[in-house]
Amino acid sequence: MKRFPLLMVLLGISSCLAPAQTGKADPIRKLTDEEKVELIRGLTAEYATVKAYLPRSKKAVPFPSDGKYDKKEWLAIGDEYGPVARVGELVQVTKIDFDDNKLILQINNGLNVKGKWYERIEGGVGGGQSTVPMSRNQSRSAGTTIAVVFPGRMPAVKPAEIKTMLAPVLDFEKRSATENYFETLPPEIQEAIKAKRAEIGMNRDQVKMAMGQPRDRIRESKDGLESEDWIYGYPPGKITFVTFANGKVTKVKDSYAGLGGATAPQPKPQQ
């Protein structure tokens, strides 16, 4: 009978210690809504220069928060769809998502290779009306997704810290050089870039600054003149064709594709 109270005391001590031990095992709290918003605002639409092989992938490519990623794994992932861009080219963060231990960054609108109910659209290419395939063995969205993986629950990090973590593959600091380049452009080109539209006379880099990566590119040769069309947008809705010749935009055409690939007349601009 004398042992029972002692046993109860020991059990009571154990129960008091248990919460403290549990707390030490998972000390990192969840991100607040304000912290998530700060990350979204600080990273979405940011440009970065590609520093290493960046594969296209339907699934998020894992990138440990300590920066020690598996280069061989990334090369293997790229065997199916190739790289997003060449080293030295600009890419853009287009979306941010959160997981318990991951920050997921969509690059250049991610990768979309699934078939859709529309496979062909009508639009002007090379100066005439022709049927343009949604994709000629190319991905309909030529981006990727990177998952920054933390060893435990994702801590309260700042956008600048995420950029530093990604420094082995993406250089966000060179964006300042792009901004300096922007300041040297003619006022009309600057306004077009701000309005996210292409204008005649732009070069390829300026069009990318304004509209991002095209979802399809089609090259044609007519009467000895080579041209290239960059296609933006998906039906139903506005489809923009940007035609280049000798590295400069020579034509910009908007088509408004409806259901079944039919092209509707372009509506009058709103006053």
Solvent accessible surface area in square Angstrom, and as a share of the most:
residue,aa,sasa,rsa
1,M,209,0.93
2,K,187,0.79
3,R,211,0.77
4,F,128,0.54
5,P,75,0.47
6,L,109,0.54
7,L,95,0.47
8,M,102,0.45
9,V,86,0.49
10,L,95,0.47
11,L,103,0.51
12,G,32,0.31
13,I,92,0.47
14,S,65,0.42
15,S,68,0.44
16,C,100,0.60
17,L,98,0.49
18,A,50,0.38
19,P,88,0.55
20,A,58,0.45
21,Q,120,0.53
22,T,95,0.55
23,G,42,0.40
24,K,163,0.69
25,A,87,0.68
26,D,74,0.38
27,P,105,0.66
28,I,63,0.32
29,R,132,0.48
30,K,134,0.57
31,L,24,0.12
32,T,58,0.34
33,D,105,0.54
34,E,131,0.59
35,E,33,0.15
36,K,68,0.29
37,V,62,0.36
38,E,69,0.31
39,L,0,0.00
40,I,70,0.35
41,R,195,0.71
42,G,24,0.23
43,L,0,0.00
44,T,48,0.28
45,A,56,0.43
46,E,53,0.24
47,Y,29,0.11
48,A,1,0.01
49,T,12,0.07
50,V,1,0.01
51,K,94,0.40
52,A,23,0.18
53,Y,71,0.27
54,L,0,0.00
55,P,0,0.00
56,R,55,0.20
57,S,12,0.08
58,K,118,0.50
59,K,169,0.71
60,A,42,0.32
61,V,0,0.00
62,P,51,0.32
63,F,0,0.00
64,P,46,0.29
65,S,22,0.14
66,D,97,0.50
67,G,15,0.14
68,K,162,0.69
69,Y,26,0.10
70,D,76,0.40
71,K,135,0.57
72,K,167,0.71
73,E,70,0.31
74,W,2,0.01
75,L,93,0.46
76,A,62,0.48
77,I,48,0.24
78,G,4,0.04
79,D,121,0.63
80,E,122,0.55
81,Y,58,0.22
82,G,18,0.17
83,P,58,0.37
84,V,11,0.07
85,A,12,0.09
86,R,178,0.65
87,V,101,0.58
88,G,50,0.48
89,E,41,0.18
90,L,51,0.25
91,V,4,0.02
92,Q,31,0.14
93,V,2,0.01
94,T,38,0.22
95,K,101,0.43
96,I,14,0.07
97,D,61,0.31
98,F,55,0.23
99,D,69,0.36
100,D,101,0.53
101,N,47,0.24
102,K,65,0.28
103,L,0,0.00
104,I,41,0.21
105,L,0,0.00
106,Q,47,0.21
107,I,1,0.00
108,N,12,0.06
109,N,98,0.50
110,G,3,0.02
111,L,23,0.11
112,N,44,0.23
113,V,42,0.24
114,K,144,0.61
115,G,56,0.54
116,K,83,0.35
117,W,149,0.52
118,Y,25,0.09
119,E,80,0.36
120,R,136,0.49
121,I,1,0.01
122,E,66,0.29
123,G,1,0.01
124,G,7,0.06
125,V,9,0.05
126,G,23,0.22
127,G,63,0.61
128,G,35,0.34
129,Q,127,0.56
130,S,48,0.31
131,T,53,0.31
132,V,2,0.01
133,P,18,0.11
134,M,0,0.00
135,S,27,0.18
136,R,133,0.48
137,N,166,0.85
138,Q,86,0.38
139,S,10,0.07
140,R,23,0.08
141,S,13,0.08
142,A,23,0.18
143,G,0,0.00
144,T,0,0.00
145,T,23,0.13
146,I,0,0.00
147,A,4,0.03
148,V,0,0.00
149,V,40,0.23
150,F,10,0.04
151,P,139,0.87
152,G,34,0.33
153,R,78,0.28
154,M,4,0.02
155,P,38,0.24
156,A,51,0.40
157,V,13,0.08
158,K,107,0.45
159,P,18,0.11
160,A,68,0.52
161,E,79,0.35
162,I,0,0.00
163,K,44,0.18
164,T,99,0.58
165,M,39,0.17
166,L,1,0.00
167,A,39,0.31
168,P,57,0.36
169,V,0,0.00
170,L,1,0.00
171,D,27,0.14
172,F,14,0.06
173,E,135,0.61
174,K,111,0.47
175,R,56,0.21
176,S,62,0.40
177,A,61,0.47
178,T,16,0.09
179,E,90,0.40
180,N,100,0.51
181,Y,82,0.31
182,F,31,0.13
183,E,118,0.53
184,T,104,0.61
185,L,15,0.08
186,P,63,0.40
187,P,101,0.64
188,E,112,0.50
189,I,16,0.08
190,Q,30,0.14
191,E,95,0.43
192,A,0,0.00
193,I,17,0.09
194,K,128,0.54
195,A,56,0.43
196,K,144,0.61
197,R,110,0.40
198,A,8,0.06
199,E,60,0.27
200,I,121,0.61
201,G,36,0.35
202,M,0,0.00
203,N,40,0.21
204,R,85,0.31
205,D,87,0.45
206,Q,17,0.08
207,V,0,0.00
208,K,41,0.17
209,M,23,0.10
210,A,4,0.03
211,M,47,0.21
212,G,18,0.17
213,Q,44,0.20
214,P,7,0.04
215,R,16,0.06
216,D,5,0.03
217,R,94,0.34
218,I,8,0.04
219,R,191,0.70
220,E,66,0.30
221,S,81,0.52
222,K,126,0.53
223,D,140,0.73
224,G,76,0.73
225,L,101,0.50
226,E,131,0.59
227,S,21,0.14
228,E,9,0.04
229,D,1,0.00
230,W,0,0.00
231,I,0,0.00
232,Y,21,0.08
233,G,29,0.28
234,Y,79,0.30
235,P,3,0.02
236,P,80,0.50
237,G,31,0.29
238,K,101,0.43
239,I,1,0.01
240,T,9,0.05
241,F,3,0.01
242,V,0,0.00
243,T,17,0.10
244,F,1,0.00
245,A,14,0.11
246,N,142,0.73
247,G,24,0.23
248,K,98,0.42
249,V,2,0.01
250,T,67,0.39
251,K,83,0.35
252,V,51,0.30
253,K,67,0.28
254,D,41,0.21
255,S,6,0.04
256,Y,56,0.21
257,A,4,0.03
258,G,23,0.22
259,L,138,0.69
260,G,74,0.71
261,G,7,0.07
262,A,64,0.50
263,T,60,0.35
264,A,51,0.40
265,P,123,0.77
266,Q,105,0.47
267,P,82,0.51
268,K,182,0.77
269,P,111,0.70
270,Q,180,0.80
271,Q,221,0.98
